[in-house]
């Protein structure tokens, strides 16, 4: 950053406008997005709450218990690790689907009717609310109160001053003694109700009357009245028709309905759902109150701009108000829909409150978004990309607009530019609280086993919000258009899509991390079709590669939004290219609209000193690309070609050949971003990402050349064969590398930029300390001091990077040496704690109730049928009777085969001992059916004896299974 001279600084300070001259309308306020978030939250919550209420009220309790029993019968421990439940579910997916379909009760039609009724009630409230507020028993027409005829011309003049396109209808509430008014109604028919006290003081306090009416006309001019009352109508309908019945049903499910065992089993989930309902009330009420408070300040400023006197605000601000403890006063203010008069008066001279980054609205945005995500979870898996874009757009829209406004206000008033990291932290805090309070991450636990995994989302939010703030500062200095809207839209679309990329991965794969790392390295290799242990010389690398395979970038499809990370490189680059290609002097065009006519002279908000040099960033990217090429060459030289005898290592070799360059490119991006951020004074994150993006493109291009020319590079060859040119095969691998680079590489580069920025701060402090020590001796030249200071920053980054790399390598190497060999039977680790005796009993009861006992009865019935048919064969005295008896026996054998096949598709027994007995029973029954068929094909003494033995084995296995169920309490009593 080029330092400015004291004269320039002083001149800039003199030309800095007064805060009162900043036009609050220069950028969108973001309140519309917050209203949209509330409307979507209510709609999504109603879409999931209404079916639950209808189902609870109309469903058969017996069938509902049976459907819940399907979960327990499948061995899904709702209170245990979710990953183990997933393993059980994959084993019994077909049986689970058949079981739930058997007992499922369809009330979709009733739910749709109830939901449509709730929407109809909300629409009716919206249409009838103005009628109710202007009913004859309460208000009177203006003409009836304007006995002297002087009120109507005054109001018409104020309407003309406000420029309202649809003049409102004025009514008077004669019973109201207050000096106030209120605007309400629909867009086509707005109404302003004047209180009797205001009308009575029209002549004596004319300026006060004008200020009150202009304030209400400002609400109509802004068009926020219809949206406000639509939200009120929808909230009231949702509260009465949806939320209260849902809460009553939730309490009944938690405390009354069902058996105590089942209630206790699902108590965490049901409790979390009730807490989620409370979170909806909290988020909707506090968010709506905050929006309305800002709405009042906007109306105040607009009224003053139209000529309203500030005496009204001065008078009310001087009145004594309740003064309790400051924390209690602030807490009370949160629940009010109108700001304090002191704040309203202060905002007339400094609209700082409208540009401030308030923590509570950001926290509530994160909380409301998480609740919205939970209620959208019932949508099909194919909707994950749409859900990710919707959620990311709302979060980044609300937080990003606030950041752009705060950065603009800081630049216009000469204040320090705010950092976006706290905005990301507060958004992430709301999201984490929503996950921990609701059943999102915890599901049927009181807390998720590993809540620290949620820090991934917090880190992603901090990254995109910090990028948004720093990118906004760059664009404010380079954008020359008449409006900042296009620049802000571009600056919000890029981080929204980047966050959608992270959310798409999180909803698909990443959220399982809240239950712990579910994958074994051997299991991951097995999932790639690479069973067996890797070669010793690439073992640690292969394990790292296997872990990277489940991180962002795994999905290279377009709908995974991996390409959105590239926008975080390109958008700041455009901000630097604009002034470089089209240099211009003078203030930007949009500055005239940002300042009112009383603001004074314009200020140089876009001086080039606030942005790093484009040439230096490109040079840093080139250096990072060269480092990446060296790393790629080193990695390829370490990958030995598998010999003819090493057939089993071909798969692991191919995996490291594919993913090794990905690791090298990502590490080069991180190192480049860290170094650039360390030597940059402002805009460290976008500067680091621009340089890292250049390094990534050079690295990917270099690796493509290496892959395309594989076989011609001597020691760098990894594929045996002659020299040739393979551009298309290398291009297919390039797509995978770009996917990882755009997603995982961007995240690593962003994190490294934060580390590098911290190291840069440390380097500056060390540099200042060194300068102070040497100042008494010889004052060094300025150029040498800056070079030495930057050298200290780079050295600090190298030390930090080397320390982290050494630690990771040591941990990885020690972990690899100590890890025993395992058979990669499943990708997921099945090591889980043993379930409790109560859970074993519940699972056994459910297994028997939803079909297990039916299968056992079918076995015994088929066995009795065989016994009767075989006796008939033995008692036959004629050939015709023998043939008839053998036909019946053949039918019984077919029945044995049918019930055996049906039982083989049923659930496995959750308890290991019971599963061994069930497997033995199925084996005995299958042998019995085979012996029966053999007897019908070749009747004789030998086949009859074999069938009798098989029958006895099947009967014994059936009795043993029934006896075990009785012993464990799955059925009421043991067989006699």
FIBA-845817 format. One record per residue (C-alpha): x, y, z; residue in three letters. Coordinates in steps of 0.25 Angstrom, whole numbers, plus 2048, in hexadecimal, padded with zeros to 3 digits. Each point is the difference from the previous one (the first is absolute). Layout:
BEGIN
XYZala ...
// end
This chain:
BEGIN
800800800unk 80680D7FCunk 80080A80Cunk 7F980D7FEunk 80780D803unk 7FB80880Cunk 7FB80B7F7unk 7F87F77F8unk 7FB7FA80Dunk 7FC80D806unk 7FA8047F3unk 7F87F3800unk 7FB80380Eunk 7FC80E7FDunk 7F87FB7F4unk 7F97F5808unk 7F1802800unk 7F880180Dunk 7F97F3804unk 7F28077FEunk 8038027F1unk 8017F17FEunk 7F37FC7F8unk 7FB7F3807unk 7F97FC7F3unk 80D7FF7F8unk 8007F0801unk 7F47F7803unk 7FD7FE80Funk 7FF7F17FFunk 7F3800808unk 7F87FA7F4unk 80A7F4801unk 7FD7FE80Funk 7F18017FDunk 8027F57F6unk 8087F880Aunk 7F480180Aunk 7F67FC7F5unk 8077F47FBunk 8037FC80Funk 7F1800803unk 7FC7F97F3unk 80A7F5802unk 7FD7FE80Eunk 7F17FF7FDunk 8037F67F5unk 8067F780Bunk 7F880380Cunk 7F27FE7FAunk 8037F27FBunk 8057FC80Eunk 7F4806807unk 7F67F97F6unk 8077F3802unk 80080180Funk 7F1803800unk 7FB7F67F6unk 80A7F57FFunk 7FD7F2807unk 8097FF80Cunk 8027F27FDunk 8058027F2unk 80980C804unk 8067F780Bunk 8037F57F6unk 80680A7F6unk 80980680Bunk 8037F1803unk 8067FF7F2unk 80C809804unk 8037F780Dunk 7FE7F37F8unk 80A8057F6unk 80A80180Bunk 8018107FFunk 80480580Eunk 7FA80D800unk 80880480Cunk 80D7FA7FBunk 80A8057F5unk 7F98047F3unk 80B7F97F8unk 7FD7F3806unk 7F18027FEunk 8048037F1unk 8077F37FFunk 7F47F8806unk 7F78087F6unk 8087FC7F4unk 7FF7F1805unk 7F1801801unk 7FC80A7F6unk 7F77F87F8unk 7F97FA80Dunk 7FF80D806unk 7F98067F4unk 7F77F47FFunk 7FD80180Funk 7FD80F800unk 7F77FF7F3unk 7F87F5808unk 7FC80980Bunk 80180D7FAunk 7F4809801unk 7FD80A7F5unk 7FB80E804unk 8068087F5unk 7F28057FCunk 7FC80480Dunk 80D807803unk 7FF8087F3unk 7F1804803unk 80580580Eunk 80B8077FAunk 7F88077F6unk 7F680480Aunk 80B806808unk 8058087F4unk 7F18047FDunk 7FF80580Funk 80D8087FEunk 7FB8077F3unk 7F2803807unk 80780680Cunk 8098097F6unk 7F48047F8unk 7F780380Cunk 80A80680Aunk 7FF80E7F9unk 7F07FF801unk 8017FC80Funk 80980C803unk 7F780A7F9unk 7F37FA805unk 7F580B803unk 8007FD80Funk 80E805801unk 80480A7F5unk 7F980C7F9unk 8018057F2unk 80A80C7FFunk 7F58097FAunk 7F77FE80Dunk 80C805809unk 80580B7F7unk 7F580A804unk 80880C7FCunk 8047FA7F2unk 80F804803unk 8057F1802unk 7FD7FB7F2unk 80980A7F8unk 80B7FE80Aunk 8007F17FFunk 7FF8017F0unk 80C809800unk 8087F6809unk 7FC7F57F6unk 8068087F5unk 80D803807unk 8027F1803unk 7FD7FC7F1unk 7F77F5804unk 7FA7FA7F3unk 7F47FA807unk 7FA80B80Aunk 7FC7F980Cunk 7F2801807unk 80180880Dunk 7F77FC80Cunk 80080580Eunk 7FF7F880Dunk 7F980B809unk 8027F780Dunk 80F8007FFunk 80680B808unk 80E7FE7FBunk 8078087F6unk 8037F57F6unk 7FC7FA7F3unk 8017F27F9unk 8017FC7F2unk 7FA7F27FCunk 7F97F97F5unk 8037FA7F2unk 8088077F5unk 7F48037F8unk 7F880680Cunk 80980680Aunk 7FA80680Dunk 80680A80Aunk 7F980180Dunk 80280D808unk 7FE80080Funk 7F680A806unk 80B806808unk 8088037F3unk 7F48067F9unk 7FD80980Cunk 80E806800unk 8018027F1unk 7FE80F801unk 80980380Dunk 80B7F67FCunk 8008007F1unk 80F7FC7FFunk 7FD7F4809unk 7F47FC7F8unk 8088017F3unk 80B7F8805unk 7F77F4805unk 7F88007F3unk 80D8007F7unk 8067F5808unk 7F37F77FDunk 8018057F1unk 80E7FB800unk 7FC7F2804unk 7F68007F4unk 80B8067F6unk 80A7F5805unk 7F57F57FDunk 8037F980Dunk 7F2800805unk 7FA7F57F8unk 80C7F6803unk 7FF80380Eunk 7F17FD801unk 8027F47F8unk 80A7FB809unk 7F780380Cunk 7F47F97FAunk 8087F37FCunk 80780080Eunk 7F2801807unk 7FA7F57F8unk 80D7F7802unk 80080380Funk 7F17FC802unk 7FE7F57F6unk 80E7F97FFunk 80980480Bunk 7F77FE80Cunk 7FA7F37FBunk 80E7FB7FDunk 80580480Dunk 7F47F9807unk 8037F37F8unk 80F801803unk 7FD80080Funk 7F67F57FFunk 80A7F77F8unk 80B80480Aunk 7F97FD80Dunk 7F37F87FEunk 7FE7F97F3unk 8067F27FEunk 8077F7809unk 80B80580Aunk 80B7F87FAunk 7FD8067F2unk 7FE80E806unk 80E7FF807unk 8067FB7F3unk 7FC80C7F8unk 80080A80Bunk 80C8087FBunk 7FB8017F2unk 7F2805805unk 80680A809unk 8098067F6unk 7F48017F7unk 7F880880Aunk 80D809802unk 8008027F1unk 7F2805801unk 80480A80Bunk 80C8047F7unk 7F68047F5unk 7F8809809unk 80D806805unk 8058027F2unk 7F38057FAunk 7FD80A80Bunk 80E806802unk 8038017F1unk 7F38077FDunk 80280980Cunk 80E8047FBunk 7FB8027F2unk 7F5809805unk 80A809808unk 8088027F4unk 7F38037F8unk 7FD80C80Aunk 80E8067FFunk 7FF7FF7F0unk 7F2807801unk 80680B80Aunk 80B8037F6unk 7F78017F4unk 7F6809807unk 80C80A804unk 8058007F2unk 7F28047FCunk 80080C809unk 7FB7FA80Eunk 80580880Cunk 8097F9809unk 7F980680Cunk 7F77F4802unk 80C7F6802unk 80780B809unk 7F4801809unk 7FE7F1801unk 80E7FD802unk 80180A80Cunk 7F47F9807unk 8047F780Cunk 8007F17FCunk 8017F4809unk 80E7FE803unk 8047F3806unk 80D7F87FFunk 8078017F3unk 7FF7F27FCunk 7F27FF804unk 7FC80C7F8unk 8077FB7F4unk 7F97F2802unk 7F2808801unk 8048087F3unk 8017F37F8unk 7F27FC802unk 7FA80E7FCunk 7FC8037F2unk 80480F801unk 80E805803unk 80280980Cunk 7FE80F7FEunk 80F803803unk 8047F67F5unk 7F68077F6unk 80580E804unk 80F7FC7FEunk 7FD7F97F3unk 7FB80D7FAunk 80F805800unk 8077F37FFunk 7F97F47F9unk 80A7F7806unk 7F67F7806unk 7FB7FC7F1unk 80E7FC7FCunk 8047F980Dunk 8047F2801unk 7F67FB80Bunk 8037F3806unk 7F27FC804unk 7FA8007F2unk 80C7F97FAunk 7FF7F580Bunk 7F17FF7FEunk 8027FF7F1unk 8097F4802unk 7F67FA80Aunk 7F58027F6unk 8077FA7F5unk 8047F3808unk 7F17FE803unk 7FD8027F2unk 80A7F67FCunk 7FA7F680Aunk 7F28027FAunk 8057FF7F2unk 8077F2803unk 7F37F97FCunk 8028037F2unk 8077F67F7unk 80F7FE7FFunk 7FF8067F2unk 7FC80D805unk 80E802808unk 80680A7F6unk 7F3808800unk 80080080Funk 80E804801unk 7FF80C7F6unk 7F3804808unk 80780080Dunk 80D8067FCunk 7F980B7F8unk 7F880480Dunk 80C7FF809unk 8098087F7unk 7F58097FCunk 7FD80580Eunk 80E800805unk 8078057F3unk 7F680C7FEunk 80380480Eunk 80F7FF7FEunk 7FF8087F3unk 7F880B807unk 80A80080Cunk 80C8017F7unk 7FA80B7F7unk 7FD80880Dunk 80E7FE805unk 8068057F3unk 7F780C7FFunk 80280480Eunk 80F7FD802unk 7FE7F580Aunk 8077F3800unk 7FB7F67F6unk 7F97F5808unk 8057F17FFunk 7F67F67FCunk 8057F5809unk 7F780480Cunk 7F48007F6unk 8047F27FCunk 8027FC80Funk 7F2805804unk 7F97F97F4unk 8077F4804unk 7FD80180Eunk 7F18017FDunk 8027F47F7unk 8077F780Aunk 7F680480Bunk 7F57FB7F7unk 8077F37FDunk 8027FE80Funk 7F3804805unk 7F87F97F5unk 8017F27FAunk 8098037F5unk 80D7FC804unk 7FC7F980Dunk 7F47F87FAunk 7FC7F780Cunk 80C804809unk 80080B80Aunk 80C8057F9unk 8087FB7F4unk 80C7F8803unk 8098097F9unk 7FA80E7FFunk 80E8057FCunk 7FD7FC7F2unk 7F680C7FFunk 80C809801unk 8027FC7F1unk 7F48087FDunk 80480C809unk 80E8007F9unk 7F98007F2unk 7F780C805unk 80C808805unk 8077FE7F3unk 7F58047F7unk 7FC80C809unk 80F805802unk 8017FF7F0unk 7F38087FEunk 80580B809unk 80E8017FAunk 7FB7FE7F2unk 7F580B802unk 80C80A804unk 8077FD7F3unk 7F48027F7unk 7FC80D807unk 80D8057FCunk 7FF7FB7F1unk 7F28007FCunk 7FC80D7F8unk 7F27FD7FDunk 7F4809804unk 7FB7F580Aunk 8077F6809unk 7F57F67FEunk 8077F87F5unk 80D800807unk 7F97FB80Dunk 7F87F67F9unk 80D7FA7FAunk 80780180Dunk 7F47F8807unk 7FE7F57F5unk 80E7FB801unk 8017FD80Funk 7F17FB800unk 8047F67F5unk 80D7FC807unk 7F87FE80Dunk 7F67F87F9unk 80B7F77FBunk 8047FD80Funk 7F27FE804unk 7FD7F77F4unk 80C7F7805unk 7FB80180Funk 7F27FC7FDunk 8057F47F8unk 80C7FB807unk 80680A80Aunk 7F580080Bunk 8037F2804unk 80D805806unk 7F780580Cunk 7FF7F2804unk 80F7FE7FFunk 80A7FB7F4unk 7F87F57FBunk 80A7FA7F6unk 80B7F7801unk 80C8027F7unk 7FF7F17FBunk 7F18027FEunk 80280D7F8unk 80A7F87F7unk 7F67F57FFunk 7F580A7FCunk 80A8047F4unk 8017F17FCunk 80E800806unk 8007F580Aunk 80D7FB807unk 80B808807unk 80880A7F8unk 80E8007FDunk 80980480Bunk 80780B7F9unk 7F38087FDunk 7F87FB80Cunk 7FE80E807unk 7FE8077F3unk 7F57F67FDunk 7F980280Dunk 80080F7FEunk 7FB7FE7F2unk 7F47F7806unk 7FC80B80Aunk 80180B7F5unk 7F67F77F8unk 7F5804809unk 80380F802unk 7F980B7F7unk 8047FD7F1unk 7FC7F2800unk 7F48037F7unk 8058067F3unk 7F28027FBunk 7FB80D7FCunk 7F580080Aunk 80A7FF80Cunk 80480E7FDunk 80F7FD801unk 80380B7F6unk 7FA80A809unk 80D801807unk 8078057F4unk 7F780C801unk 80780480Dunk 80C8027F7unk 7FA8067F4unk 7F780B806unk 80C807808unk 8087FF7F3unk 7F68077F9unk 80080B80Aunk 80F8027FEunk 7FF7FF7F1unk 7F680B7FEunk 80980B805unk 80C7FA7F9unk 7F98007F2unk 7F880D802unk 806809809unk 7F880D803unk 80180C809unk 7F6806809unk 7F57FA809unk 7F87F47FBunk 7F28037FBunk 7F97F980Bunk 80680980Aunk 7F680B7FDunk 7F47F7803unk 8077FB80Dunk 80180E806unk 7F480A802unk 80180E7FBunk 80480580Eunk 80C7F6801unk 80B80A7FBunk 80A7FC7F6unk 8037F27FBunk 80A7F7806unk 80B7F77F9unk 7FA7F3805unk 8077F87F5unk 80E804801unk 80A7F57FAunk 8087FF80Dunk 7F57F8806unk 8027F47F6unk 80C7F87FDunk 8078017F3unk 7FB7F77F5unk 80E7FD7FBunk 8057FC80Eunk 7F47F6801unk 8027FA7F3unk 80F7FF803unk 7FD7F980Dunk 7F77F67F8unk 80B7FD7F6unk 8097FD80Cunk 7F67F7806unk 7FE7F97F3unk 80F7FE7FFunk 8007FA80Eunk 7F47F77FCunk 8077FB7F3unk 80C7FC809unk 7F77F980Aunk 7F97F97F4unk 80D7FB7FAunk 8057FC80Eunk 7F37F8803unk 8007F97F2unk 80F7FC802unk 7FC7F980Dunk 7F57F97FAunk 8067F37FBunk 7FA7F87F4unk 7FB7F3805unk 8077F47FBunk 7F97F37FAunk 8017F980Dunk 7F980C808unk 7F27FE7FAunk 7F980280Eunk 80780E801unk 7FB8057F2unk 7F3805806unk 80680880Cunk 80B8057F6unk 7F58067F7unk 7F980680Bunk 80D807805unk 8038047F2unk 7F28077FFunk 7FF80780Dunk 80F803803unk 80080C7F6unk 7F3805807unk 80880080Dunk 80C8077FAunk 7F780B7F9unk 7F880280Dunk 80D801808unk 80680A7F6unk 7F3808801unk 80080180Funk 80F804800unk 7FE80B7F6unk 7F4805807unk 80780080Dunk 80C8087FBunk 7F880A7F8unk 7F780380Cunk 80D801809unk 80680B7F7unk 7F28077FDunk 7FB80B809unk 7F18017FCunk 7F77F67F9unk 8097F4804unk 7F67F67FDunk 7FC8047F1unk 80E8037FDunk 8047F2805unk 7F57F97F9unk 8048077F3unk 80E7FC801unk 7FC7F2804unk 7F77FF7F4unk 80B8047F6unk 8097F5807unk 7F57F67FFunk 7FD8027F1unk 80F8007FDunk 8017F3808unk 7F47F97FAunk 8058047F2unk 80E7FB803unk 7FB7F3805unk 7F77FE7F4unk 80D8027F8unk 8077F5808unk 7F47F77FFunk 7FE8027F1unk 80F7FD7FDunk 8017F480Aunk 80A7F67FAunk 80980B7FBunk 80680680Cunk 80A7F5805unk 800801810unk 7F3807800unk 7F87F57F9unk 7F67F9808unk 7FA7F77F5unk 8087F57F9unk 7FF8017F1unk 8068087F4unk 80080E7FEunk 7F38077FCunk 7F780C801unk 7F37FD808unk 7F980D801unk 7F27FB802unk 8037F680Aunk 80780B808unk 7F48097FEunk 7F77F6808unk 80A80080Cunk 80080F7FFunk 7F2802803unk 8017F880Dunk 80C809803unk 7F980D7FDunk 7F47FB809unk 8097FE80Cunk 80880D7FDunk 7F38087FFunk 7FA7FB80Dunk 80A7FA80Aunk 80C8087FAunk 7F880D802unk 7FC7FC80Eunk 80F7FD804unk 80580C7F9unk 7F6809808unk 8047FA80Dunk 80F8017FCunk 7FD80F7FDunk 7FB80280Eunk 80D7F9806unk 8088087F7unk 7F980D804unk 8037FD80Funk 80E7FD7FCunk 80180D7F9unk 7FB80780Cunk 80A7F9809unk 80B8047F6unk 7FC80F800unk 80180080Funk 80D7FA800unk 80480A7F5unk 7FC80C809unk 8077FA80Cunk 80D7FF7F7unk 7FE80E7FBunk 7FF80680Eunk 80C7F9804unk 8088057F4unk 7FB80E800unk 80980480Bunk 80C7FC7F8unk 7FE8017F1unk 7F38037F9unk 8007F67F4unk 7FB8047F3unk 7F17FE7FDunk 8017F67F5unk 8097F7808unk 7F780180Cunk 7F47FC7F7unk 8087F47FAunk 8047FB80Dunk 7F2801806unk 7FA7F87F4unk 80B7F6802unk 7FD7FE80Funk 7F17FE7FBunk 8047F67F6unk 8097F980Aunk 7F57FF80Aunk 7F77FA7F6unk 80A7F57FCunk 8037FD80Funk 7F17FE802unk 7FE7F87F4unk 80C7F7802unk 7FB7FE80Funk 7F27FC7FBunk 8067F77F5unk 8097F9809unk 7F67FD80Bunk 7F67FB7F6unk 80A7F77F9unk 8057FB80Eunk 7F27FD804unk 7FD7F97F3unk 80C7F8800unk 7FE7FB80Eunk 7F27FD7FEunk 8037F87F4unk 80B7F8807unk 7F77FC80Cunk 7F37FD7F8unk 7FE7F17FFunk 7FB7FA7F2unk 7F17FF7FFunk 7F77F97F6unk 7F980B7F8unk 7F27FA801unk 7F980D801unk 80380E7FEunk 7FA80480Eunk 8067FC80Dunk 7F77F7807unk 80780080Eunk 7F5805809unk 7FD7FF80Funk 7F77F4804unk 7F1804802unk 7F980080Dunk 7F87F5805unk 7F38087FFunk 8038047F2unk 8037F17FCunk 7F27FD806unk 7F980B7F8unk 8077FC7F3unk 7FC7F1803unk 7F2804803unk 7FF8087F3unk 8077F67F8unk 7F67F5804unk 7F480A7FFunk 8018057F2unk 8027F37F9unk 80A7F7808unk 7F57F8807unk 7F88007F4unk 80C7F97F8unk 8027F680Cunk 7F17FD800unk 8017FE7F1unk 80C7F6802unk 7F87F880Aunk 7F38007F8unk 8097FB7F4unk 8067F6808unk 7F37FA806unk 7FB8007F1unk 80C7F87FCunk 7FD7F680Cunk 7F27FE7FCunk 8037FE7F1unk 80B7F6803unk 7F77F8809unk 7F68007F5unk 80A7FB7F7unk 8047F580Aunk 7F17FC802unk 7FC7FF7F1unk 7FC7F27FCunk 7FE8027F1unk 8088067F5unk 7F580B7FEunk 80180380Eunk 80F801800unk 8008097F4unk 7F6809807unk 80880080Dunk 80D8037F8unk 7F980C7F9unk 7FC80680Eunk 80E7FD805unk 8068087F3unk 7F780B804unk 80580080Eunk 80E8007FBunk 7FD80C7F7unk 7FA80780Dunk 80D7FD808unk 8088067F4unk 7F780C800unk 80180380Funk 80F7FE800unk 80280A7F4unk 7F780A807unk 8077FF80Dunk 80E8027FAunk 7FB80E7FBunk 7FC80480Funk 80980880Aunk 80C7FA806unk 7FF7FF80Funk 80780C806unk 8067F780Cunk 80C7F87FBunk 7FB7F3807unk 7F28017FBunk 8068037F2unk 8087F3800unk 7F47F8804unk 7F88077F5unk 80A7FC7F6unk 8017F2805unk 7F17FF7FFunk 8008057F2unk 80A7F67FCunk 7F97F5806unk 7F38047FAunk 8078017F2unk 8057F2802unk 7F37FB804unk 7F98067F4unk 80B7FA7F7unk 7FE7F2807unk 7F18017FEunk 8028037F1unk 80A7F57FEunk 7F67F6807unk 7F58047F6unk 8097FE7F4unk 8067F3805unk 7F77F980Bunk 8077F6808unk 8057FC80Dunk 80D8077FFunk 7F980E7FCunk 7F57FE80Aunk 80A7FE80Bunk 80880C7FCunk 7F48097FFunk 7FC7FB80Eunk 80D804806unk 80080D7F9unk 7F2803805unk 8047FD80Eunk 80C8097FFunk 7F780B7FBunk 7F67FE80Bunk 80B80080Bunk 80680D7FAunk 7F2806800unk 7FE7FC80Eunk 80D806804unk 7FD80D7FAunk 7F3801807unk 8067FC80Dunk 80B80B7FEunk 7F680B7FDunk 7F87FC80Dunk 80D800808unk 80380E7FBunk 7F2805802unk 7FD8027F2unk 7F47F7801unk 7F77FF80Dunk 8027F1803unk 8097F47FDunk 7FA7F57F8unk 7FA7F5808unk 
// end
